[in-house]
Amino acid sequence: MNASELPIHKIKESMRATWMAGDFGVVARTVAESEEAFANGLAIPAGARVLDVACGTGNTAIPLARQGAIVTGVDIASNLIAQARERATAENVDVTFDEGDAEELPYTDASFDAVVSIFGAMFAPRPDVVASELARVLRPGGLLAMGNWNPASFSGEMFKVGSRHAPPPAGIAPPVLWGDEATVRKRLEPYFADIETELVPIDFDLPTNPAGAVAFFRKYFGPTQMAFNRLDDDGKAAFAADLESLFSGKNVALEPESHTLIRNELLKVTAIRR
């Protein structure tokens, strides 16, 4: 069986293992303030029923719950759900966290007033199925809000380097296409109106040099760790060198020997369920 014949359940097993590798909670803390600002900017009213799809460790769900929304978070990785529950308990915030798949959400039709997904649903392998599911669980007139890495962003370049060294299964669309305005509109238009997009700046700020930043992602970010694990020693060295070159070239820190500061960006997408 070649890669193009890989069944979807095998792809899903690999994706779950990828997001359970490393410790995404450590990576999530580096963008927590930006995700909270994103959530606060949505102005979702208190009492609204909100679903956070591919919620990770709760960076978006917890701030929304603090605002008074009735929030459910769902993610494919059980270890991230466990971390999210621990965070919510520690912060005395009431959020329901479930294990589940963005392509097969375990909720009834039209059961939420808003659906959000920040750096989450974009990674599911079948975007058309994701778009349909996001729409299905959202009531007519409800808000969809997504924050997706775009192809031209630093993250887009980083994923491109990873795909060059450790290609994904054949036929899987690059996740960063969710950050391409034309592609997003095409995917959402069958279900949504008033689709609006906006590029929003977000920084990667790490207290280490670019080589240390690469080591950080290699240790904690599941997709990077798993990509390295697929390579032999020469492949690992080449991948690390290309990533370090990318980080170094984009680093705008005043003291690059001890600090990595990279100007990144995401595509903010909002739409209203028809």
VOVO-175863 format. One record per residue: x, y, z of N, C-alpha, C, O in turn. Coordinates in steps of 0.2 Angstrom, whole numbers, padded with zeros to 4 digits, always signed. Example, Ala and Ser with C-alpha at 12.3 -4.5 7.8 and 13.67 -1.06 7.14 Angstrom:
<nodes>
+0066-0028+0039+0062-0022+0039+0066-0016+0039+0071-0017+0042 +0064-0011+0035+0068-0005+0036+0064+0000+0039+0067+0006+0040 
</nodes>
This chain:
<nodes>
+0004-0006+0000+0000+0000+0000+0004+0006+0000+0009+0007+0004 +0003+0011-0005+0007+0017-0005+0004+0022-0001-0002+0021+0002 +0007+0028+0000+0005+0033+0004-0002+0036+0002-0006+0037+0006 -0003+0036-0004-0010+0039-0007-0015+0034-0005-0021+0036-0005 -0014+0028-0003-0019+0023-0001-0020+0023+0006-0024+0018+0008 -0017+0027+0010-0017+0026+0017-0024+0028+0019-0027+0033+0018 -0027+0023+0023-0034+0024+0025-0035+0030+0030-0030+0031+0034 -0041+0033+0030-0041+0039+0035-0040+0037+0042-0038+0041+0046 -0042+0031+0044-0042+0030+0051-0034+0029+0053-0032+0031+0059 -0030+0027+0048-0023+0027+0050-0020+0034+0050-0016+0035+0054 -0022+0038+0046-0020+0045+0046-0022+0048+0053-0018+0052+0056 -0028+0047+0055-0031+0050+0061-0027+0047+0067-0025+0051+0072 -0025+0041+0067-0021+0038+0072-0014+0041+0072-0011+0043+0078 -0011+0043+0067-0005+0046+0066-0005+0053+0069-0001+0056+0072 -0011+0057+0067-0012+0063+0069-0013+0064+0077-0010+0068+0080 -0016+0059+0080-0017+0059+0087-0011+0058+0090-0009+0061+0095 -0007+0053+0088+0000+0052+0091+0004+0058+0090+0008+0060+0094 +0004+0062+0084+0008+0068+0083+0006+0073+0089+0011+0076+0091 +0000+0074+0090-0002+0080+0095-0001+0077+0102-0001+0082+0106 +0000+0071+0103+0001+0068+0110+0008+0068+0111+0011+0067+0117 +0013+0069+0106+0020+0069+0107+0022+0075+0110+0019+0080+0109 +0028+0075+0112+0031+0081+0115+0027+0083+0121+0024+0079+0125 +0026+0090+0122+0021+0093+0127+0019+0099+0124+0022+0105+0125 +0013+0099+0120+0011+0105+0117+0009+0110+0122+0009+0116+0121 +0007+0108+0128+0006+0113+0134+0011+0118+0135+0010+0124+0136 +0018+0116+0134+0023+0121+0135+0023+0126+0129+0024+0132+0130 +0022+0123+0123+0022+0128+0117+0016+0132+0117+0016+0138+0116 +0010+0130+0120+0004+0134+0120+0005+0140+0125+0002+0145+0124 +0009+0139+0130+0010+0145+0134+0013+0151+0131+0013+0156+0133 +0017+0149+0126+0021+0155+0122+0016+0159+0118+0018+0165+0117 +0010+0157+0117+0005+0161+0113-0001+0162+0117-0006+0164+0114 -0001+0160+0123-0007+0161+0127-0010+0168+0128-0016+0169+0127 -0006+0173+0128-0008+0180+0129-0012+0182+0122-0017+0185+0122 -0009+0180+0116-0012+0181+0110-0018+0178+0109-0023+0181+0106 -0019+0172+0111-0025+0168+0110-0031+0171+0115-0036+0172+0113 -0029+0173+0121-0033+0177+0125-0036+0183+0122-0042+0185+0123 -0031+0187+0119-0033+0193+0116-0038+0192+0110-0043+0196+0109 -0037+0187+0106-0041+0185+0101-0048+0183+0104-0053+0185+0101 -0048+0179+0109-0055+0177+0112-0058+0183+0115-0064+0184+0113 -0055+0188+0118-0058+0194+0121-0061+0198+0115-0066+0201+0116 -0057+0198+0110-0059+0203+0104-0066+0200+0100-0069+0204+0097 -0068+0194+0102-0074+0192+0098-0080+0194+0102-0086+0194+0098 -0080+0197+0108-0086+0200+0111-0092+0195+0111-0097+0197+0110 -0090+0189+0113-0096+0184+0114-0099+0185+0120-0096+0186+0125 -0106+0186+0120-0109+0188+0126-0110+0183+0132-0109+0177+0130 -0110+0185+0138-0111+0180+0143-0117+0176+0142-0122+0178+0140 -0117+0169+0144-0122+0165+0143-0122+0161+0136-0126+0157+0135 -0118+0164+0132-0118+0160+0125-0115+0153+0126-0110+0152+0129 -0118+0149+0122-0115+0142+0122-0110+0142+0116-0111+0143+0110 -0103+0140+0118-0098+0141+0114-0094+0134+0114-0093+0131+0119 -0092+0132+0108-0088+0126+0107-0081+0128+0104-0081+0132+0099 -0076+0126+0107-0069+0127+0105-0067+0121+0102-0065+0116+0106 -0066+0121+0095-0064+0115+0092-0056+0114+0091-0053+0119+0090 -0054+0108+0093-0047+0107+0094-0044+0112+0099-0039+0116+0097 -0046+0111+0105-0045+0117+0110-0038+0116+0113-0036+0121+0117 -0034+0111+0112-0028+0110+0115-0029+0110+0123-0033+0107+0126 -0024+0115+0126-0024+0115+0133-0029+0120+0136-0028+0122+0142 -0033+0123+0132-0038+0128+0134-0036+0135+0134-0039+0140+0137 -0032+0137+0129-0030+0144+0129-0035+0149+0126-0035+0155+0128 -0040+0146+0123-0046+0150+0121-0052+0149+0125-0056+0153+0127 -0053+0143+0126-0059+0141+0130-0059+0144+0137-0065+0146+0139 -0054+0144+0141-0054+0147+0147-0055+0154+0148-0059+0156+0152 -0052+0158+0143-0054+0165+0143-0061+0167+0142-0064+0171+0144 -0064+0163+0137-0071+0164+0135-0075+0162+0141-0080+0165+0142 -0074+0157+0145-0077+0155+0151-0077+0161+0156-0082+0162+0159 -0071+0164+0157-0070+0169+0161-0075+0175+0160-0077+0178+0164 -0077+0176+0153-0081+0181+0151-0088+0179+0152-0093+0184+0151 -0090+0173+0154-0097+0171+0156-0100+0167+0151-0106+0165+0152 -0096+0165+0146-0099+0160+0141-0099+0153+0144-0096+0151+0148 -0104+0149+0141-0105+0142+0143-0100+0138+0138-0103+0137+0132 -0095+0136+0140-0090+0134+0135-0088+0126+0136-0088+0123+0141 -0088+0123+0130-0086+0116+0129-0080+0116+0124-0080+0120+0119 -0075+0113+0126-0069+0112+0122-0068+0104+0120-0069+0100+0124 -0066+0103+0114-0065+0096+0111-0058+0096+0108-0056+0100+0104 -0055+0090+0109-0048+0089+0106-0047+0082+0105-0050+0078+0108 -0043+0080+0099-0042+0073+0098-0037+0070+0102-0036+0064+0103 -0033+0074+0106-0027+0072+0110-0029+0072+0117-0031+0077+0120 -0030+0066+0120-0032+0065+0127-0028+0068+0132-0030+0071+0137 -0021+0069+0131-0016+0072+0136-0018+0079+0136-0017+0082+0141 -0019+0082+0130-0021+0090+0130-0027+0091+0134-0028+0096+0137 -0032+0087+0133-0039+0087+0137-0037+0087+0144-0040+0091+0148 -0033+0082+0146-0031+0082+0153-0028+0088+0156-0030+0090+0161 -0024+0091+0152-0020+0097+0154-0025+0103+0155-0025+0107+0159 -0030+0103+0150-0035+0108+0150-0040+0108+0156-0041+0113+0159 -0041+0102+0158-0046+0101+0164-0042+0103+0170-0045+0107+0174 -0035+0102+0170-0031+0104+0176-0031+0111+0176-0031+0114+0182 -0030+0114+0171-0030+0122+0171-0036+0125+0173-0036+0129+0177 -0042+0122+0170-0048+0125+0172-0049+0125+0180-0052+0129+0183 -0048+0119+0182-0049+0118+0189-0044+0122+0194-0046+0126+0198 -0038+0123+0191-0033+0127+0195-0035+0135+0195-0034+0138+0200 -0038+0137+0189-0040+0144+0188-0047+0145+0190-0050+0150+0190 -0051+0139+0193-0058+0140+0196-0062+0143+0190-0066+0147+0191 -0062+0140+0184-0066+0141+0178-0070+0135+0176-0067+0130+0176 -0076+0136+0175-0080+0130+0173-0081+0129+0165-0084+0133+0162 -0077+0124+0163-0077+0122+0156-0078+0115+0155-0075+0111+0159 -0082+0113+0151-0082+0105+0149-0077+0104+0144-0077+0107+0138 -0073+0099+0145-0068+0097+0140-0069+0090+0138-0070+0085+0142 -0070+0088+0132-0072+0082+0129-0066+0080+0124-0063+0084+0121 -0065+0073+0124-0061+0070+0118-0065+0069+0112-0070+0066+0113 -0063+0072+0107-0067+0071+0100-0063+0073+0094-0058+0076+0095 -0066+0072+0089-0063+0073+0082-0066+0079+0079-0073+0079+0078 -0063+0084+0076-0065+0089+0073-0069+0087+0066-0074+0091+0064 -0068+0082+0064-0072+0079+0058-0078+0075+0060-0082+0073+0055 -0079+0074+0066-0085+0070+0069-0086+0072+0076-0086+0069+0080 -0089+0078+0076-0090+0082+0083-0096+0078+0086-0101+0077+0083 -0095+0077+0093-0099+0073+0097-0105+0077+0099-0107+0076+0105 -0108+0081+0095-0113+0086+0098-0119+0086+0093-0118+0084+0087 -0125+0088+0095-0131+0088+0091-0131+0094+0086-0127+0099+0087 -0135+0094+0081-0135+0099+0076-0137+0106+0080-0141+0106+0085 -0134+0111+0078-0137+0118+0080-0136+0119+0088-0141+0122+0091 -0132+0116+0091-0131+0116+0098-0127+0121+0101-0127+0122+0107 -0124+0125+0097-0120+0131+0100-0121+0137+0096-0123+0138+0091 -0120+0143+0100-0121+0150+0098-0115+0152+0094-0115+0157+0090 -0109+0149+0096-0103+0151+0093-0098+0145+0093-0098+0141+0097 -0094+0145+0088-0089+0140+0087-0083+0143+0085-0082+0147+0081 -0078+0142+0089-0071+0145+0088-0066+0139+0087-0067+0134+0089 -0060+0141+0084-0055+0136+0083-0049+0140+0081-0048+0143+0076 -0044+0140+0086-0038+0144+0085-0032+0139+0084-0031+0135+0089 -0029+0139+0079-0023+0134+0077-0025+0127+0079-0021+0123+0081 -0031+0125+0077-0034+0119+0079-0037+0115+0073-0034+0111+0070 -0043+0116+0071-0047+0113+0066-0043+0113+0059-0044+0109+0055 -0039+0118+0059-0035+0118+0052-0030+0112+0051-0028+0111+0045 -0029+0109+0056-0024+0103+0056-0028+0096+0054-0025+0091+0053 -0034+0096+0054-0038+0090+0053-0037+0089+0045-0037+0093+0041 -0037+0082+0043-0035+0081+0036-0040+0082+0031-0038+0083+0025 -0046+0083+0032-0051+0083+0027-0055+0090+0028-0060+0090+0032 -0053+0095+0025-0056+0102+0026-0063+0103+0025-0067+0106+0028 -0065+0099+0019-0072+0100+0018-0077+0097+0023-0082+0099+0025 -0074+0091+0026-0078+0088+0032-0078+0093+0038-0083+0093+0041 -0072+0096+0039-0072+0100+0045-0077+0106+0044-0080+0108+0049 -0077+0109+0038-0081+0115+0037-0089+0113+0038-0092+0117+0041 -0090+0107+0036-0097+0104+0036-0099+0103+0044-0104+0105+0046 -0094+0101+0048-0095+0099+0055-0096+0106+0059-0100+0106+0063 -0091+0111+0057-0092+0117+0061-0099+0120+0060-0101+0123+0064 -0101+0120+0054-0108+0122+0052-0113+0118+0055-0118+0121+0058 -0113+0112+0055-0118+0108+0058-0120+0109+0065-0126+0109+0067 -0114+0110+0069-0116+0111+0077-0117+0118+0078-0119+0119+0084 -0117+0123+0074-0118+0130+0075-0125+0131+0073-0128+0130+0067 -0129+0135+0077-0136+0137+0075-0136+0142+0070-0131+0146+0069 -0141+0143+0066-0142+0148+0061-0141+0155+0064-0144+0156+0070 -0137+0159+0061-0136+0166+0064-0130+0166+0069-0128+0171+0072 -0127+0160+0071-0122+0159+0076-0115+0161+0072-0114+0161+0066 -0110+0163+0077-0104+0165+0075-0098+0160+0074-0098+0155+0079 -0095+0159+0069-0089+0155+0068-0083+0160+0068-0083+0165+0065 -0078+0158+0072-0072+0162+0072-0066+0157+0072-0065+0153+0076 -0061+0158+0068-0055+0154+0067-0049+0159+0067-0049+0164+0064 -0044+0156+0070-0037+0159+0069-0032+0154+0066-0031+0149+0069 -0030+0155+0060-0026+0150+0056-0020+0153+0054-0019+0159+0051 -0014+0149+0055-0008+0151+0052-0009+0152+0044-0012+0147+0041 -0006+0157+0041-0007+0158+0034+0000+0156+0030+0005+0156+0034 -0001+0154+0024+0005+0152+0020+0011+0156+0021+0017+0154+0021 +0010+0163+0020+0016+0168+0020+0019+0169+0027+0024+0173+0027 +0016+0167+0032+0018+0168+0039+0024+0164+0041+0026+0159+0037 +0028+0166+0046+0033+0162+0048+0031+0154+0049+0035+0150+0047 +0026+0153+0053+0023+0146+0054+0022+0143+0047+0024+0137+0047 +0019+0146+0042+0019+0143+0036+0025+0141+0033+0026+0136+0030 +0030+0145+0033+0037+0143+0031+0040+0138+0035+0043+0133+0032 +0039+0137+0041+0041+0132+0046+0038+0125+0044+0041+0120+0043 +0031+0125+0042+0028+0119+0040+0030+0117+0033+0031+0111+0032 +0032+0122+0029+0034+0120+0023+0041+0117+0023+0042+0112+0019 +0046+0119+0027+0052+0116+0028+0051+0109+0031+0054+0104+0029 +0046+0108+0036+0045+0101+0038+0042+0097+0033+0044+0091+0033 +0038+0099+0029+0035+0095+0024+0040+0093+0018+0040+0087+0015 +0045+0097+0017+0051+0095+0013+0055+0090+0015+0057+0085+0011 +0056+0090+0022+0060+0084+0025+0056+0078+0026+0059+0073+0026 +0050+0079+0029+0046+0073+0031+0039+0074+0028+0035+0077+0031 +0038+0073+0021+0032+0074+0018+0026+0071+0021+0026+0065+0024 +0020+0074+0021+0014+0071+0024+0011+0066+0019+0014+0066+0014 +0006+0062+0022+0003+0057+0017+0001+0061+0011-0002+0067+0011 +0001+0058+0005-0001+0060-0001-0009+0062-0001-0013+0058+0002 -0011+0067-0004-0018+0069-0004-0020+0073+0001-0026+0076+0001 -0016+0075+0006-0018+0079+0012-0016+0086+0011-0010+0088+0009 -0021+0090+0011-0020+0097+0009-0016+0101+0015-0017+0099+0021 -0011+0105+0013-0007+0109+0018-0012+0112+0023-0017+0116+0021 -0011+0111+0030-0015+0115+0035-0016+0122+0034-0021+0125+0035 -0010+0125+0032-0010+0133+0031-0014+0135+0026-0015+0141+0025 -0017+0131+0021-0022+0134+0017-0028+0136+0020-0032+0140+0017 -0029+0134+0026-0035+0138+0030-0033+0145+0032-0037+0149+0034 -0027+0147+0031-0025+0154+0032-0025+0158+0025-0022+0163+0025 -0027+0155+0020-0027+0158+0013-0034+0160+0012-0039+0156+0012 -0035+0167+0011-0042+0170+0011-0046+0167+0006-0052+0165+0007 -0044+0166+0000-0048+0163-0006-0050+0156-0004-0056+0154-0005 -0045+0152-0001-0047+0145+0000-0052+0145+0006-0057+0141+0006 -0051+0149+0011-0056+0149+0017-0063+0151+0014-0068+0148+0016 -0064+0156+0010-0070+0158+0007-0073+0152+0004-0079+0151+0004 -0070+0149+0000-0072+0143-0004-0075+0138+0000-0080+0135-0001 -0071+0136+0006-0073+0131+0010-0079+0133+0014-0083+0128+0016 -0080+0139+0016-0085+0141+0021-0092+0143+0017-0097+0143+0020 -0091+0146+0011-0097+0149+0008-0103+0144+0007-0109+0147+0007 -0102+0138+0007-0109+0134+0006-0113+0134+0013-0119+0133+0012 -0110+0136+0018-0113+0136+0025-0114+0143+0028-0118+0144+0032 -0110+0148+0026-0109+0154+0030-0109+0160+0026-0108+0160+0020 -0112+0165+0029-0112+0172+0026-0108+0177+0030-0105+0175+0035 -0107+0183+0027-0103+0188+0030-0096+0186+0032-0094+0187+0038 -0093+0182+0028-0086+0180+0029-0081+0186+0029-0081+0189+0024 -0078+0187+0034-0073+0192+0035-0066+0189+0037-0065+0185+0041 -0061+0192+0034-0054+0190+0036-0049+0196+0037-0050+0201+0035 -0044+0194+0042-0040+0200+0044-0033+0196+0046-0033+0192+0050 -0028+0199+0044-0021+0197+0046-0020+0200+0053-0020+0206+0053 -0018+0196+0057-0017+0198+0064-0010+0196+0066-0008+0191+0066 -0005+0201+0069+0001+0200+0071+0002+0196+0077-0003+0196+0081 +0006+0191+0078+0008+0187+0084+0015+0186+0084+0018+0184+0079 +0018+0186+0090+0025+0185+0090+0027+0179+0093+0023+0176+0097 +0033+0176+0091+0036+0170+0094+0042+0173+0098+0046+0176+0095 +0042+0173+0104+0047+0176+0109+0049+0171+0113+0046+0168+0118 +0056+0169+0112+0059+0163+0116+0065+0166+0119+0069+0169+0115 +0067+0164+0125+0073+0167+0129+0079+0162+0127+0082+0160+0131 +0080+0161+0120+0086+0157+0118+0088+0159+0111+0084+0163+0108 +0094+0157+0109+0096+0159+0102+0092+0154+0097+0088+0150+0099 +0093+0155+0091+0089+0151+0086+0090+0144+0086+0085+0140+0085 +0096+0142+0088+0097+0135+0088+0093+0132+0094+0090+0126+0094 +0093+0136+0100+0089+0134+0106+0081+0134+0104+0078+0130+0107 +0079+0138+0100+0072+0139+0098+0070+0132+0094+0065+0129+0095 +0075+0130+0089+0074+0124+0086+0073+0118+0090+0069+0114+0090 +0078+0118+0095+0078+0113+0100+0071+0113+0104+0069+0107+0106 +0069+0119+0106+0063+0119+0109+0057+0116+0106+0053+0112+0108 +0056+0118+0099+0051+0115+0095+0052+0107+0094+0047+0104+0094 +0058+0105+0093+0059+0098+0092+0057+0094+0099+0055+0088+0098 +0058+0097+0104+0057+0094+0111+0049+0094+0112+0046+0089+0114 +0046+0100+0111+0039+0100+0114+0034+0100+0109+0028+0099+0110 +0035+0102+0103+0030+0103+0097+0029+0096+0094+0034+0094+0090 +0024+0093+0095+0023+0086+0092+0024+0085+0085+0028+0081+0083 +0022+0090+0080+0023+0089+0073+0030+0089+0071+0033+0085+0067 +0034+0094+0075+0041+0094+0073+0045+0088+0076+0049+0085+0073 +0043+0086+0082+0046+0080+0085+0045+0074+0081+0050+0070+0080 +0039+0073+0079+0038+0067+0075+0041+0067+0068+0043+0062+0065 +0042+0073+0065+0045+0074+0059+0052+0072+0059+0055+0068+0055 +0056+0074+0065+0062+0072+0066+0063+0064+0067+0068+0061+0065 +0058+0062+0071+0058+0054+0072+0058+0050+0066+0060+0044+0066 +0055+0053+0060+0055+0049+0054+0061+0049+0050+0062+0045+0045 +0066+0053+0052+0072+0054+0048+0078+0050+0051+0079+0048+0057 +0083+0048+0047+0089+0045+0049+0094+0051+0052+0092+0057+0052 +0100+0049+0054+0104+0054+0057+0106+0060+0052+0106+0066+0054 +0107+0058+0046+0109+0064+0041+0103+0068+0040+0103+0074+0039 +0097+0065+0039+0091+0068+0038+0089+0073+0044+0087+0079+0043 +0090+0071+0050+0089+0075+0056+0094+0081+0056+0092+0087+0057 +0100+0080+0054+0105+0085+0054+0103+0091+0049+0103+0097+0050 +0101+0088+0043+0099+0093+0038+0092+0097+0039+0092+0103+0038 +0088+0093+0042+0081+0097+0045+0083+0102+0050+0080+0107+0049 +0087+0100+0055+0089+0105+0060+0092+0111+0057+0091+0117+0059 +0097+0110+0052+0101+0115+0049+0096+0120+0046+0097+0126+0046 +0091+0117+0042+0086+0121+0038+0082+0125+0043+0080+0131+0042 +0080+0122+0048+0075+0126+0053+0079+0131+0057+0077+0137+0057 +0086+0130+0058+0090+0135+0062+0091+0141+0057+0091+0147+0059 +0092+0139+0051+0093+0145+0046+0087+0149+0045+0087+0155+0045 +0081+0146+0045+0075+0150+0045+0074+0154+0051+0072+0160+0051 +0075+0151+0057+0074+0155+0063+0079+0161+0063+0077+0166+0065 +0085+0159+0061+0090+0165+0062+0089+0170+0057+0089+0176+0059 +0086+0169+0051+0085+0174+0046+0079+0178+0048+0078+0184+0045 +0074+0175+0052+0068+0179+0054+0069+0182+0061+0064+0186+0063 +0074+0181+0064+0075+0183+0071+0076+0191+0071+0081+0193+0068 +0072+0195+0075+0073+0202+0075+0075+0204+0082+0075+0210+0084 +0077+0200+0086+0079+0201+0093+0086+0205+0093+0090+0204+0089 +0086+0210+0098+0092+0214+0098+0098+0210+0100+0104+0212+0099 +0097+0205+0104+0103+0201+0106+0101+0194+0104+0099+0189+0108 +0102+0192+0097+0101+0186+0095+0104+0180+0097+0102+0174+0096 +0110+0181+0101+0114+0176+0103+0110+0173+0110+0112+0167+0112 +0105+0176+0112+0102+0174+0118+0094+0175+0118+0091+0173+0123 +0092+0177+0112+0085+0179+0112+0082+0178+0105+0086+0180+0100 +0077+0175+0104+0073+0174+0097+0067+0177+0098+0062+0175+0101 +0066+0182+0093+0059+0186+0093+0058+0186+0085+0061+0189+0081 +0052+0183+0084+0050+0182+0077+0043+0185+0076+0038+0183+0080 +0042+0189+0071+0036+0192+0069+0032+0187+0065+0033+0186+0059 +0027+0184+0068+0023+0180+0065+0016+0183+0063+0015+0189+0065 +0011+0179+0060+0005+0182+0059+0000+0176+0058+0002+0171+0056 -0007+0177+0059-0012+0173+0058-0017+0176+0054-0018+0182+0054 -0022+0172+0051-0028+0175+0047-0034+0174+0052-0035+0168+0053 -0036+0179+0054-0043+0179+0058-0048+0178+0053-0049+0182+0049 -0053+0174+0054-0059+0172+0050-0065+0172+0054-0065+0169+0059 -0070+0177+0053-0076+0176+0056-0082+0176+0051-0081+0178+0045 -0087+0172+0052-0092+0171+0048-0099+0170+0052-0098+0168+0058 -0104+0170+0048-0111+0169+0052-0114+0163+0048-0115+0163+0042 -0117+0159+0052-0120+0153+0050-0127+0155+0046-0131+0159+0049 -0127+0152+0040-0133+0154+0036-0140+0151+0039-0145+0152+0037 
</nodes>
